[in-house]
């Protein structure tokens, strides 16, 4: 993973980035070590890019909409403490990346789900907003599991403490948006 910085090149087709992220996801599924510092650095950069800016890319699934979803899926798996060596500080960096993804406007793929006759649950797992919300839920579970390892009666207040002001503000902004989608509601439900 020494070469991850080279994937920050804005001229690189997002499709290549998707395949890189999917390869990292597969490596994590196989319980291989991930250099989270490099991965999070790249993901933080990619999460700020805007989809739909390159007229040469016709398929939104091959644009940054797909990258956002792949980042969310990788982080969701990374928040599984049995699979990853993700520290608390790095998990918080992952949370911040997810909040950046949630701040992205509704994309073409999600718009298809809004305008079409799609089940909200399907939309929540097939759109980057829904995937980011699922990953954010997994982050909360991951962090809660670290409060008192082995204590099956952890206080519910601990979860409220993890539901930080940043997460609350991001969710409030998302729900107040004109573009609240079935994906968002299904994932929040």
SETIPA-948502 format. One record per atom (N, C-alpha, C, O): residue in three letters; x, y, z. Coordinates in steps of 0.02 Angstrom, whole numbers, plus 32768, in hexadecimal, padded with zeros to 4 digits. Layout:
<atoms>
ALAXYZ ...
</atoms>
This chain:
<atoms>
UNK80287FC48000 UNK800080008000 UNK802A803F8000 UNK80118076800C UNK806A80387FF3 UNK809580737FF1 UNK808180A37FBA UNK808F80DF7FC0 UNK8061808C7F87 UNK805080B67F4E UNK800B80D57F51 UNK7FF480EE7F1E UNK7FE980D47F8A UNK7FA580EF7F8C UNK7FA381397F7C UNK7F7181517F61 UNK7FD7815E7F8C UNK7FD781A57F7E UNK7FCF81B37F33 UNK7FB381E67F20 UNK7FE881867F0A UNK7FE1818F7EC2 UNK7F98818C7EAB UNK7F8881A47E75 UNK7F6C816E7ED4 UNK7F26816A7EC2 UNK7F0181AB7ED1 UNK7EC581B07EC4 UNK7F2481DD7EEC UNK7F05821E7EF8 UNK7F04824A7EB9 UNK7EE882807EBA UNK7F2382337E85 UNK7F2682597E47 UNK7EDF82667E2D UNK7EBB82377E1C UNK7ECA82A67E2A UNK7E8682B57E14 UNK7E76829F7DCC UNK7E3C82997DB9 UNK7EAA82947DA4 UNK7EA0827E7D5F UNK7E8F82347D5A UNK7E7A821C7D26 UNK7E9982107D91 UNK7E8D81C87D91 UNK7E4281BA7D8C UNK7E1A81D87DB1 UNK7E2F818E7D60 UNK7DE9817B7D58 UNK7DCE815D7D99 UNK7DEE81307DB5 UNK7D9581757DB2 UNK7D79815B7DF1 UNK7D6D810F7DF0 UNK7D6B80F07E25 UNK7D6680F27DB5 UNK7D5B80AA7DB0 UNK7D9880847DCD UNK7D9080517DED UNK7DD4809E7DC1 UNK7E10807F7DDD UNK7E0F80827E29 UNK7E2380547E4B UNK7DF780BB7E42 UNK7DF480C47E8B UNK7DC280937EAA UNK7DCE80777EDF UNK7D8A80887E87 UNK7D5980587E9F UNK7D7780127EA5 UNK7D6C7FEF7ED6 UNK7D9D7FFF7E72 UNK7DBB7FBC7E74 UNK7DF07FB67EAA UNK7DF67F827ECA UNK7E157FEB7EB6 UNK7E457FEB7EED UNK7E217FE27F30 UNK7E347FB87F58 UNK7DEC80097F3A UNK7DC680057F79 UNK7DA57FC07F81 UNK7DA27FA57FB9 UNK7D8D7FA47F4B UNK7D6F7F617F4F UNK7DA47F2D7F5F UNK7D967EFD7F83 UNK7DE07F357F44 UNK7E177F077F54 UNK7E297F0B7F9E UNK7E367ED87FBE UNK7E2B7F487FB9 UNK7E387F508000 UNK7E017F30802A UNK7E0E7F12805F UNK7DC47F378013 UNK7D8A7F198036 UNK7D927ECD8038 UNK7D887EAE806C UNK7DA57EB07FFF UNK7DAF7E677FFD UNK7DE97E51802A UNK7DE47E1E804B UNK7E1E7E78802A UNK7E577E688056 UNK7E417E6A809F UNK7E557E3F80C7 UNK7E197E9A80B1 UNK7E007EA080F6 UNK7DD17E658106 UNK7DD37E4B813E UNK7DA87E5280D6 UNK7D7D7E1780E1 UNK7DA67DD980EE UNK7D917DAD8114 UNK7DE07DD580CF UNK7E0D7D9C80D9 UNK7E397DA48117 UNK7E687D7E8122 UNK7E297DD8813F UNK7E4B7DE6817E UNK7E957DF68174 UNK7EBF7DE5819D UNK7EA37E18813D UNK7EE87E2E8130 UNK7EF27E73814F UNK7EC37E998158 UNK7F307E82815F UNK7F417EC1817E UNK7F377EFA814C UNK7F4C7EF58112 UNK7F197F308162 UNK7F0E7F6B8139 UNK7F357FA48159 UNK7F327FAE8195 UNK7F597FCA8131 UNK7F7B80068149 UNK7F48803E814B UNK7F408064811B UNK7F2580438184 UNK7EED80718189 UNK7F0280BA8181 UNK7EDB80E28166 UNK7F3E80CD8197 UNK7F538112818F UNK7F5381268145 UNK7F39815B8133 UNK7F6F80FC811A UNK7F71810B80D2 UNK7F2B810880B3 UNK7F198132808A UNK7F0480D680C7 UNK7EC080CE80AB UNK7E95810A80BE UNK7E7181258094 UNK7E97811E80FD UNK7E6D81568114 UNK7E84819780F4 UNK7E5A81C280E6 UNK7EC4819F80EA UNK7EDE81DB80C9 UNK7EC181E08082 UNK7EAA8215806D UNK7EC481A9805E UNK7EA881A8801A UNK7E5C81B2801C UNK7E4181DA7FF4 UNK7E3A818F8048 UNK7DF18195804B UNK7DDB81DC805C UNK7DA981F48041 UNK7DFF81FD8089 UNK7DEE8242809B UNK7DF38270805E UNK7DCA829C8054 UNK7E2682648035 UNK7E2E828C7FF8 UNK7DF5827D7FC6 UNK7DD882AB7FAA UNK7DE6823D7FBD UNK7DB3822A7F8C UNK7D6D82407FA0 UNK7D4482507F75 UNK7D5F82417FE1 UNK7D1C82547FF9 UNK7D0B829D7FEC UNK7CD182B07FEE UNK7D3D82C57FDE UNK7D30830C7FD0 UNK7D26831B7F86 UNK7D1283527F74 UNK7D3382EA7F5C UNK7D2C82F57F14 UNK7CE382F77F00 UNK7CB982D77F20 UNK7CD5831B7ECC UNK7C9083227EB5 UNK7C8382F37E7B UNK7CAB82ED7E4C UNK7C4B82D17E7E UNK7C3682A57E49 UNK7C1682CE7E11 UNK7BFC83047E1D UNK7C1882B37DD4 UNK7BF682D37D9C UNK7C1C830C7D7D UNK7C0083327D55 UNK7C5B83157D8E UNK7C82834D7D74 UNK7CA6833D7D32 UNK7CBB836B7D0E UNK7CAD82FD7D23 UNK7CD182E97CE7 UNK7C9F82D47CB2 UNK7C80829F7CB8 UNK7C9682FB7C7D UNK7C6582EA7C49 UNK7C7682AA7C23 UNK7C4A828E7C02 UNK7CB382937C27 UNK7CC682557C05 UNK7CAA82187C28 UNK7CA581E27C09 UNK7C98821F7C67 UNK7C7C81E67C8D UNK7C3081E97C88 UNK7C1182177CA4 UNK7C1381B97C65 UNK7BCB81BA7C59 UNK7BA481927C8E UNK7B6A81A27C9C UNK7BC3815F7CAA UNK7BA281347CDA UNK7BB2814B7D21 UNK7BEC81497D36 UNK7B7F81627D48 UNK7B8C817B7D8B UNK7BAA81467DBA UNK7BCB81577DEB UNK7B9E81077DAB UNK7BBA80D27DD4 UNK7C0680CE7DCB UNK7C2880B07DF4 UNK7C1F80EB7D95 UNK7C6780EC7D89 UNK7C86812F7D9B UNK7CC0813C7D8D UNK7C5F815A7DBB UNK7C76819B7DD1 UNK7C8181997E1D UNK7C8381627E3A UNK7C8781D17E3C UNK7C9581D27E84 UNK7C5B81B87EAF UNK7C6681A67EE9 UNK7C1F81B67E93 UNK7BE781987EB9 UNK7BF981507ECC UNK7BED813B7F04 UNK7C17812C7E9E UNK7C2D80E87EAC UNK7C6680E77EDE UNK7C6980BA7F08 UNK7C9481177ED9 UNK7CCC811B7F07 UNK7CB381277F4E UNK7CCA81077F7E UNK7C8381567F56 UNK7C6881647F99 UNK7C4B81247FB8 UNK7C5781167FF3 UNK7C2580FF7F90 UNK7C0780C17FAA UNK7C3C808E7FBD UNK7C35806B7FEF UNK7C7080887F94 UNK7CA680587FA4 UNK7CCD806C7FE2 UNK7CE180418009 UNK7CD780AD7FEC UNK7CF780C4802A UNK7CCC80B18066 UNK7CE580978098 UNK7C8B80BD8060 UNK7C5E80AE8098 UNK7C5D806380A8 UNK7C5F804F80E2 UNK7C5C80398074 UNK7C5C7FF18080 UNK7C9D7FDA80A0 UNK7C9D7FAF80CC UNK7CD67FF6808B UNK7D167FE580A8 UNK7D197FF980F2 UNK7D307FD3811C UNK7D0280358101 UNK7D02804C8146 UNK7CD280238171 UNK7CE1801381AA UNK7C9880138155 UNK7C697FEA817B UNK7C897FA88191 UNK7C827F9381CA UNK7CAC7F888163 UNK7CCF7F4A8173 UNK7D097F5881A3 UNK7D177F2F81CF UNK7D297F91819B UNK7D607FA381C8 UNK7D4A7FAE820F UNK7D717FA5823E UNK7D0C7FC18218 UNK7CF27FCC825C UNK7CE07F8B827E UNK7CC87F8B82B7 UNK7CEA7F53825D UNK7CE07F12827B UNK7D1F7F0182A1 UNK7D527EEE8283 UNK7D1E7F0782E3 UNK7D5A7F00830B UNK7D7A7EBB8306 UNK7DB57EB28316 UNK7D547E8982F0 UNK7D707E4682E9 UNK7D9B7E4082AA UNK7DC47E1282A4 UNK7D937E6D827B UNK7DB67E68823B UNK7DEF7E9A8234 UNK7E1E7E8E820E UNK7DEB7ED18257 UNK7E187F098248 UNK7E447F1C8283 UNK7E367F0C82BD UNK7E7A7F3D8272 UNK7EA67F5982A5 UNK7E9B7FA582A7 UNK7ECC7FCB82A8 UNK7E5D7FBA82A7 UNK7E4B800082A3 UNK7E4A801D82EA UNK7E2480078314 UNK7E74804F82F6 UNK7E77806E8338 UNK7E3C809E8341 UNK7E1880AD8311 UNK7E3380B5837E UNK7DFD80E4838C UNK7E0781248364 UNK7DD8813D8346 UNK7E43813F8365 UNK7E51817D8340 UNK7E43817482F5 UNK7E2781A082D5 UNK7E57813B82DB UNK7E4C81308294 UNK7E0281238286 UNK7DE881358250 UNK7DDF810382B5 UNK7D9780FA82AA UNK7D74813D82A9 UNK7D4481478284 UNK7D8B816C82D3 UNK7D6E81AF82D2 UNK7D7D81D3828F UNK7D5381F88276 UNK7DB881C78273 UNK7DC881E38231 UNK7D9981C581FD UNK7D8381E881CF UNK7D8B81838203 UNK7D5B816381D6 UNK7D16818181DC UNK7CF3818C81AA UNK7D028190821A UNK7CC181B18226 UNK7CBF81F38201 UNK7C8D820481E1 UNK7CF5821A8206 UNK7CF7825C81E6 UNK7CF28256819A UNK7CD3827F8179 UNK7D108222817E UNK7D0C82168136 UNK7CC382068123 UNK7CAA821E80F1 UNK7CA281DD814C UNK7C5C81CD813E UNK7C30820C8141 UNK7C0382148119 UNK7C3E82388170 UNK7C1882768174 UNK7C2482A18136 UNK7BF682C4811F UNK7C6082A0811B UNK7C6E82C480DD UNK7C4782A680A3 UNK7C2C82CA8079 UNK7C42826480A1 UNK7C1B8242806D UNK7BD182548074 UNK7BAF82618042 UNK7BB9825580B1 UNK7B73826780BC UNK7B6482AE80A6 UNK7B2B82BE8095 UNK7B9682D980A7 UNK7B8C831F8092 UNK7B8A83278046 UNK7B78835C802D UNK7B9C82F28021 UNK7B9A82F67FD8 UNK7B5082FA7FC1 UNK7B2582DC7FE1 UNK7B43831F7F8C UNK7AFD83237F74 UNK7AE482E07F59 UNK7B0B82B47F47 UNK7AA382DB7F57 UNK7A84829F7F3B UNK7A9B82977EF3 UNK7A9A82C77ECC UNK7AB1825A7EE3 UNK7ACD824E7EA1 UNK7A9B822E7E72 UNK7A6182237E83 UNK7AB382217E36 UNK7A8982047E01 UNK7A6D81C07E14 UNK7A3281B27E08 UNK7A9681977E33 UNK7A7F81547E45 UNK7A4781597E79 UNK7A1481387E72 UNK7A5181827EAB UNK7A1E818B7EDE UNK79DF81AA7EC1 UNK79A781987ED5 UNK79E881D87E93 UNK79AE81F77E72 UNK798481C37E4E UNK794781C87E4C UNK79A581917E30 UNK7980815A7E0F UNK795481367E41 UNK791C81227E30 UNK796D812D7E7D UNK7945810B7EB1 UNK790C81377EC9 UNK78D6811E7ED8 UNK791781787ECC UNK78E381A67EE1 UNK78AB81A87EAD UNK787081A47EBE UNK78BF81AF7E6E UNK788F81B77E38 UNK786F81767E22 UNK783981767E04 UNK7890813F7E2F UNK787780FE7E19 UNK784B80DF7E4F UNK783E80FC7E83 UNK783580A37E41 UNK780B807E7E6F UNK7836804B7E93 UNK782F800F7E89 UNK786380637EBE UNK789280377EE1 UNK788280347F2B UNK786B80657F49 UNK788D7FFB7F47 UNK78867FF07F8F UNK78BB801A7FB4 UNK78F5801C7F9E UNK78A8803A7FEA UNK78D680658010 UNK7911803F802B UNK79488059802F UNK79068001803F UNK793D7FD98059 UNK79707FCC8023 UNK79AD7FCF802F UNK79597FBD7FE7 UNK79877FB27FAF UNK79AF7FF27FA1 UNK79EB7FF07F93 UNK798C802A7FA5 UNK79AF806A7F9B UNK79E480767FD0 UNK7A1980927FC2 UNK79D68061800D UNK7A05806E8043 UNK7A468046803C UNK7A79805B8056 UNK7A44800E801A UNK7A817FE88012 UNK7AA17FF27FCE UNK7AD87FD87FC1 UNK7A8080167FA1 UNK7A9A80207F5E UNK7AAC80697F4E UNK7ABB80787F15 UNK7AA980957F7F UNK7ABA80DB7F75 UNK7AEF80EF7FA8 UNK7AF180D37FDF UNK7B19811E7F96 UNK7B4F812F7FC4 UNK7B38814F8004 UNK7B5881458038 UNK7B0181748003 UNK7AE881908043 UNK7AD281578071 UNK7AE2815780AD UNK7AAD81288056 UNK7A9880EF807F UNK7AD380C78098 UNK7AD480B280D2 UNK7B0380BB806D UNK7B3E80948082 UNK7B6580B980B7 UNK7B7E809A80E7 UNK7B6C80FB80B1 UNK7B8F812280E4 UNK7B6A81208126 UNK7B8A811D815B UNK7B2881228124 UNK7B02811E8163 UNK7B0880D98183 UNK7B0D80D481C0 UNK7B0880A5815B UNK7B1380618176 UNK7B58805E8197 UNK7B5F804281CE UNK7B8A807A8176 UNK7BCE80798192 UNK7BD280A381D2 UNK7BF580918201 UNK7BAE80DA81D3 UNK7BAD8104820F UNK7B8D80DF824A UNK7BA480E48283 UNK7B5980B9823C UNK7B3A808F8270 UNK7B6D805C8289 UNK7B71804F82C5 UNK7B93803F825C UNK7BC6800D826F UNK7BFD802E8298 UNK7C18801082C6 UNK7C0E806C8287 UNK7C3F809282AF UNK7C27809982F7 UNK7C4D808E8326 UNK7BE780AB82FF UNK7BCC80B38343 UNK7BCE8072836A UNK7BDE807283A5 UNK7BBF803B8349 UNK7BC27FF9836A UNK7C0B7FE9837C UNK7C197FD183B3 UNK7C397FF6834E UNK7C807FEA835A UNK7C9880128397 UNK7CB87FF783C4 UNK7C8880538397 UNK7C9F807C83CF UNK7C7E80688410 UNK7C9F80698445 UNK7C3F8055840E UNK7C1C8040844A UNK7C3B80008465 UNK7C417FF884A2 UNK7C507FD48438 UNK7C6F7F95844E UNK7CB17FA18472 UNK7CC87F758497 UNK7CD07FDA8467 UNK7D107FE98488 UNK7D07800B84CC UNK7D37801484F1 UNK7CC9801E84DD UNK7CBE8041851C UNK7CD180158558 UNK7CF7802A8584 UNK7CB77FDA8559 UNK7CC47FAB858F UNK7CC87F658573 UNK7C987F3F8577 UNK7D017F548555 UNK7D067F118536 UNK7CF37EDA8567 UNK7D0A7ED985A1 UNK7CCA7EAC8550 UNK7CB57E748579 UNK7C797E8385A5 UNK7C5D7E5585C3 UNK7C657EC085AB UNK7C2C7ED385D4 UNK7BED7ED185A9 UNK7BE37EFB857E UNK7BC37E9F85B5 UNK7B877E98858C UNK7B517EC985A1 UNK7B1F7ED1857E UNK7B597EEA85D9 UNK7B287F1A85F1 UNK7B427F6285EC UNK7B397F89861A UNK7B617F7185B5 UNK7B7C7FB585AC UNK7B427FE785AF UNK7B0C7FD98596 UNK7B4F802085CD UNK7B19805285D2 UNK7B05806E858E UNK7B30807C8564 UNK7AC480788585 UNK7AAC80958547 UNK7AC680DC8540 UNK7ACF80F58509 UNK7AD280FE8578 UNK7AED81428575 UNK7B2E8144854F UNK7B3F81778531 UNK7B54810E854F UNK7B92810C852A UNK7B87811684E0 UNK7BB0813684BE UNK7B5180FB84C6 UNK7B418104847F UNK7B30814D8472 UNK7B4581698440 UNK7B0A816C849F UNK7AFA81B38497 UNK7B3981DD8496 UNK7B3D820D8470 UNK7B6A81CB84BF UNK7BA981F084C0 UNK7BCD81EB847D UNK7BED821B8467 UNK7BC881B2845C UNK7BE981A9841B UNK7BC481CD83E3 UNK7BE281DD83B0 UNK7B8481DB83EE UNK7B5C81FD83BC UNK7B6E824783C0 UNK7B47827083D7 UNK7BA9825683AA UNK7BC8829783B2 UNK7BA182CF8390 UNK7B7482C38368 UNK7BB3830B83A2 UNK7B9383468384 UNK7B9C83478338 UNK7B6F835C8314 UNK7BD7832F8321 UNK7BE3832F82D8 UNK7BB2830082B5 UNK7B9683118281 UNK7BA982C582D1 UNK7B7B829582B3 UNK7B3482B082B6 UNK7B1082AE8284 UNK7B2082CA82EF UNK7ADC82E582F6 UNK7AD1831E82C5 UNK7A9C832182A5 UNK7B00834C82BF UNK7AF983858291 UNK7AF4836D8249 UNK7ACD83878223 UNK7B1D833B8237 UNK7B1C832181F3 UNK7AD9830081E4 UNK7ABC830B81AE UNK7AC082D98213 UNK7A7F82B88208 UNK7A4782EA8206 UNK7A1982E481DC UNK7A48831D8232 UNK7A1583518231 UNK7A14837581EE UNK79DF838281D2 UNK7A50838581D4 UNK7A5683A88193 UNK7A3B837B815B UNK7A188393812F UNK7A4C833C815F UNK7A36830D812C UNK79EA8307812C UNK79CA830880F7 UNK79CC83028167 UNK798382FA816C UNK795E833A815A UNK792483378145 UNK797E83738163 UNK795D83B28152 UNK796283C38108 UNK794283F180F0 UNK798B839D80E4 UNK799783A9809D UNK7957839E8075 UNK792B83788088 UNK795483C1803D UNK791D83B7800E UNK792083727FEF UNK78ED83577FD7 UNK795B83547FEF UNK796683147FCD UNK796982DA7FFD UNK799282AD7FF4 UNK793F82D98031 UNK793E82A0805E UNK792282658036 UNK78EA8268801D UNK794982318032 UNK793781F98006 UNK792081BD802E UNK792C81B9806A UNK78FF818E800D UNK78EE8150802E UNK792B812B8049 UNK7926810A807D UNK796481328028 UNK79A18112803F UNK79B5812C8084 UNK79C7810580B0 UNK79B1816D808C UNK79C3818C80CB UNK799381768102 UNK79A981638138 UNK7953817880F4 UNK792281638126 UNK792881198138 UNK792281078172 UNK793480EF8107 UNK793B80A78115 UNK7978809A813F UNK79758071816D UNK79B080BB8130 UNK79ED80B08157 UNK79E680CB819D UNK79FE80AC81CD UNK79C6810481A5 UNK79BD812081E8 UNK798C80F68211 UNK799380F0824E UNK795C80D881EF UNK792B80AF8212 UNK794B80758233 UNK792A804C8253 
</atoms>
